[in-house]
Amino acid sequence: MRGTLKAAVGATALLGAGFVTDSVFGEVKLDANFDHGSLDTGRSFVSSVSGDVILTGRDNFYGGGDWRWLYFKASGVQSDATKFWISDDFAGGSSRLNNHQMIYSYDQQNWTYFDNNGRDFEGGYRFSNNQGFTQDEVYVAYAYPYSYGRSAAHTASLIGNQYVSSTQSANSNLVIGQSPGGVDDMGRVVTPKNMFGYKITDTSSNQSKTKIALTSGQHANEVLGNHTLEAMVDMLVSEDPRMRELRKHAEFYVYPMLNPDGRYAGNNRSTIENSEQDPNRLWHPDLYDTHKDIKTTAEAMMRDTEADVDYFIDFHSTIPTSAQTDFAYLPYEKNNQNDPFFLSLLDMEPQLIPIQSTGTAWHTTNFAEAYMDAEFDMTFETMFSLGHPLEYYKDLGESFALAFAETLVPIPEPSSILLLGLSGLMIIRRR
C-alpha cells in the first residue's frame, strides 16, 4: 500500500502503485502499509490541475462500501502547505463530515488538528494547514490512532505489576488465544495476532469483591474507546490512594482488543475473518462458533469470571449523532441509568448522557446479560468530530476508575475517621 506521486500540468501516466506525472510541485509519497494504516494508495494521486493530493479511502465498510477510517504517512511535504481532498462517500452519510477535523503528527504520538477542514459540497472533503509542514514526513489520520501494536505494548507493560495477574484463560504473557488472521481487502496476509485478558485487583485482600468486566476494540476504527479504556487501566493500577482502596473491593477483568486483525489491517469496522458482518451482532454461541476472535474472548470471559459479573462495560466510538456528545447505551428496564456508579460518573463528567438500549441484537452487552449474568451493562460511545484534545480521553478514563472508587469503597465510620484523621482517610472524590 505504497504510492509515489508527482504533480504537473500535462500528460499523466500510471506507474506501479501510484499515479505519476512530471514534477512541478515535487514528489509526494504516500504509505499506509503499517499497523492500523488505511488508504488506497494505488488510487490516490496529485491533481495536475489543483495540486491537491487526491486521496481514496478503502471502501471495505460492509453493506455498501464507503470509507470510515483514514491513516497514512505522507513524505516529501516539508515547507509545503499541502492540501488534501477525499470523497465524502463516508460510511454513515457525508453529512457526518460536516464538523469533522482531520489530525496530523510527525511522531505518531503528538497530534494536531488541521487548520482548515470541511466539505466542498461538490462531493468531497478538503483539509489543509495555513502554513507548510515543518518536517518532510507527516502522519495523517481521521482520529487519534490506537494500533494493535499499542494495545500489545500496553498489555506487556503490565506484566509484573503487583496488581495485574493472568486470568484463568491467559498465560503468563496475559494471552488468552490468537485471532484467526486472513487476507484483507488489499490482498495482504494478516497473520494471527495475540488476544489479551488480565485481572486487576489486590490479591492480598480476601474480602468479597465486585466483579467488573471491561472490553474495547470491537470495531476496527473506533479508537477513542481504546484510549479511554487504556487511561482507566492506568489509573486502576496506579498508586493513587483511592485506587489502593478500590482494588481491595473490586476485581477488574480486562479484554482490551476484541478485533486485533481488523485493527491491524486498518479496516473501517469489521474483522478480517468476516469482513461482511458487524462483529457486534455475533455475540451468541450459535453465531460465533465460526468466528474465532469473538469465540475466543467470549469463552475466556465466561471462564475467567465464572459467568458472573456485577458490571460490564464495552468501550466504543461513534460517528456524530444527534446527541452531539459522548453517551452511554443503558438498559432502562434494569434501571442501570440510576446505578450509583453511573450517577457518580455523570457527576464527574456532566457532558455525558444516557440513552436507552432496546432489544436483543447480540451485542457484547446482550452476551454479558445472558451468559455472564451482568447486573449492569453499558456500551459507552465516545463521539468523533467533537474536537477534543487527546488529554480529554485520559481524564475520561480516569473518571471511570474514580466513579467505581466512589461507589464501591465503603466510607469509614465516624469513629474511624476520628482515629485516622483527615490525612489518613484519603477517600477523595475528584482528581
N, C-alpha and C positions, 0 to 999 in steps of 0.2 A: 504494500500500500504506500509506495513512494512515487512521487512525481517531480519532474523538473520542468519549470515553466518559464517562458520568456514572453515579454510583451512587445508588440510592434504594430505599426500601421503598415499593413501589407499582407502578403500571402502567408498562410499558415500551413503547418504540417503536423500530423500526429505521429509522434515517435515514442515507442515503448509505452510506458505507463503514464506519460504526461503529454500535455498539449503544448507544442513548442513553436515559437515564432522567432524571427530575427529580433535581436535585443535592442530595445530603446530605453526601457526603464530598468534594465538589469535583470539578472537571473534571480528567480524566486523558486525555492524548493519547498515542497510540502511533504510531510511524512506523518502518517498515522499508524505506522506499523510498530506499535508498542502497547504495553499493558494498558487497557482501557481506552486506547485511541480509537477515533471513529471519523472517517472521511473517505469518500470515494475519490481518491487522488487521480485515478485514471480518467475521470470525467470532470476534473477541475482544471481551470486554465486561467490565464491572464487575458483580459479583453484587449484586443488590438485597437479598440475604439476609445474606451474609457480608462484603460489601465487598471481597472478594478480586478482583484483576484476573485474569480467566479468559482464558488465552492459548490460541490454536490454532496449532499448528505446521503447516508446509507438508508435505503428505504426498506429495512428489514422489520419494520413495525407490523406485526401480524394484522390481518384483516383490512388491507387497503394500502399497505406501503406507507410512504411518507417518512420523514426523519424526525427524531426527537432528541438524539444525543449527538454532540459535536465536540471533538477534541483532537487537535493536531499540532504539529510543530511547523513553523514557517522559518526558513533560513534565507539569508540574503536580503534582509529588510532594514538593516541599520540606517538611521537618518532618513528613512522613507516613511512618510505618513500614509502607509498602505491603507487602501480602502477595500473592504471585503463585502461580498454580496453572496447571498444564498437564497434559493427559492423559499417562499413562505408556505410551501406544501408541508406544513407541520402537522404531525400526528396529534389529533385533538382539535384542529382548526387553526387557520392562520391568525385569527384574532388573538390567540393565546401568546402571540409575539408582540402585541401592541405596546406593552410596557416592559418588555424584556431588555436586559443589558448583558452583552457578552463580556467575558473577562479574559485577561492575558497575564502571563507571568514569564519571567526569564529563568526561574529556577524550579518551577512546579511546586513551590511552597508559598510564596508571597504573590497574591493575586490582586489585580486592579481592574475595575470596570472600565470599559472603553468610554471615551468622552461622548461619542455620537452613536446612537442606536435607534433603529426604527424601520418600520415597513415603508416601502416606497409606493405602495398601493398600485403597483404595476406588476404584482406577482413576486415581489422579492423583499428581502430584509437586508439592510445595509448597516455596517458598523465600522468605525474608524476612530482615530485619535486626532486631536488638533495639532500635535507635534509628532515628529518621527520617532521611531523606536530607538532606544539608546544602545541596544545590542543587536548583533547580527542574527541571533536566533531567538524566537519568541514562541511560547506555547499559548494556544488559544482554545477556549472551552466555552460550552454552553453554561456551565455552572461549576462550582468548586469540585474538581475531580476527587474521587476516592477509589483508588485502584485496588485490584485484588492483592497486589504486592504490598500495599499499605496495610491491608487487613491482616495479611500473613505476618508482616513485620511487627505490627502492634501486638498480635497474639504471642509471638515469640518473645517480645519484651516482658511479658507477664510470667513466663516460665521462671520459677524460682522465687516469685513473690510469695511471701508468707501467707497472704490472704487468698491466693489463687491455687486451685487444685484441679486435677483431672476429674471429669465426671466418670461415671461407670462405663460409659461408651467410649471414652477417649483414652489415648495412650499418653505416655509421659510428655509428648510434644503437643498435647491438647488437640490431637487429631482424632475425629470421630469416623472418618472414612474419606473416600475420594469421589469427586464428581465423575460423570461418565466421559467428559471430553467430547470430541467430534470435529466436524468441519463446518466453518462458519459461512456466511453468505458471500464472503470474498474468496472462498476456496482455500482458506488457511486451516491447517490442522491445529486444533486446540487440544493440548494434552490434558489428561485428568489433573485436577487440582485438589489439594488437601482441603478438607472441610473441618471446621473447628467447633469445639464446645468446651466450656470450662465453668467452674463454680467459684464464686466469690463469697467467703464467709469467714468468721473467726472460729476455727476448728477447736479452739480451747474452751469455747462456750458450749455447755451441754444442755442449755435450756431449749424449750420448744421454739422453733423458728418459723417465720413466714416464708413461704416459697414464692419466688418471683422468677419468671422466665422472660428473657429478652431476646429478640431477633431483629435482623435487618438484612438489607441487600437482596431482597426477593426479586425486585425488578432492576434490571441491569443499569438503568440510567439514574436511579433515584438515590443520588449521592448524599444529599443533605441529611437524610435519615441516618446514614452511616457516621457522618461527622457528629451528629447529636449523640448517638449511642457510644461512640468512642470517648467523647467527653464525659459521659455518665460513668463509664467504666473507670476512667482515670480518676474520677472523684471517689468512686467506691473503694478503690484500692489505696487511696491516699492516707496520710497520717492525720488528716483533719479530725479533730476530736469528735465531731458529730458522726463521722464515718466509723470511728472506732466503736462507738456505741451501737450504731446501726448493724454492724457486722455480727454483734452478739445476739441480735434479734431477728436476723434475716439471712437467707442464702439466695444468691442470685445465680441462675443458670443462663449462660450467655452463648448465643449462636450467632456470630457477627456477620457471616456472609453466606446467605442461603443459596445464592446463584453465582458461584465463582466463575463458571465458564462464560456466562453471559457478560459478567462484569469485565473479565479479562479481554474478551473479544470486542468490547465496545458496542455491544448490542443496544438497541433502543429500549428494549423492555424484557424480552423473553430469554429462555435458556438456549443453549446450543442444541441440546438433545431434542427439544420440542419447540422449534422456533415459531410455529404457527399457533401456539396456545399461550394463554395467560397463565403463568405458573401459580398465581394466587387464586386459581379456581380449581386446583387439583389436590387439595389437602384432605383427602379421604382415602382409606386403604384400597377401595375399589378403583380409585382413579390414579393413585400414584404408584401402583405396582410396577408400571413400566416407565417410571420417571425416577431414575436412580438418585438424583440430587435431593429431590423432595423426600423420597422414601428414607434416605439416609438420616436426614435431620429429624423427620417425624418419629421414626423408631427410636432414635437416640434420646429425644426429649421425653418420650414416654418411659423409657427405661431409666433415664437419669433422675427424673422427678417422681418415679413410681406412679406415673399417670395421675398426679395430684398436685396442683399448684393453686395458690391463692390469687396471684396476679399474672397476667400475660400481656406483654406489650410488644407490638411489631412496629418498628420504625420505618416509615416510608417517606416519599416526597411526591409532590403532585404539581402538575401544570396549573396555571392560575384558574381559580374557580370564583364563583360569586362571593365566597367567604372573604376573599382578599386578606387572609391572614392564615397562620398555621392553625390546625384544628385537629380534633380527636373524634374518630368514629367510636361511639359507645352504645351498648345495648341498653336502651332506656327501660326495657321490661325487667332488667335486673337492678335498676336504679343505680347503675355504675356512674352516672353523671353526678351523683351526690355522694360518691365514695369519699371518705376523708382524705385519701391520698390525692385524688383528682382536685378536690376543693383546695387543698394546700398548694398544689401545682398552679392552679388558677390565681391564687393569691400572690404567688411569686412571679407569674408570667400572665398578667391580666389581658394581654392581647390574644391569648388562645381562646378558642370557643369549642364547645361540644356540639356534635352533630349526631343525630340518632342513626345507628346502624340497624338495618332491617333485613330480614330474610336469611336464607342459608345458601350461599354460593360456594361453599367450601374454600373460604379464605383460611389463612392461618388461624384467625380468631375463632372461626367455626370449629376448626380442629381442636383448638385449645378447650373450648366449651365441651365438645362431645367426647374427646379422648384424653383430656388432662384435667377434667373437672374444674376448669378455671372459674373462680367466683367473679373475677373482674377481668375483662379483656378489652383491649384498646388497639385500634390501628391508628397510629399517630402520623399525621401528614404535615411535613414541612413544605411550604409552598415555594416554588420557583418564582422568579421575577419580582421579588419584593425588595431587592437591592440591599439586603443585609450584608454587613461585613462577616467574615468567617468567625470572628470572635463571638458573634451572636449565637452561633450553634454550640460553641463551647459553654457559654453561660447557660444556654437552654438545657444542655445535657447535665450540667451541674445542678440545675434546679430540679430535675427529675430525682437525682440522688437525695437532695436536701428535702424534697417533699416526702420521700419514703422515711427519712430520718425523723421528720416532724410527726409522721403518722404512726410509726412503729416503735419508736424509742419511748419507753414509759417516763413520765415526769416524776422525779423523786418526791417522796412525801415531804411535807413541810419540815418535819423533824430532821430529815436527811439533809435538807437544804441548809438548815442551821449548822449542822455538823460539818458539812463540806465547805460551806462558804460559797459565795458567788463565784470566786475564781476557780473552784473545783467543779462547778456544775457543768459548764461548757456545753449546755444544750442551747445553741444559738440558732435563731430562726432563719436568718438570712446570711448570705455570704458576707 
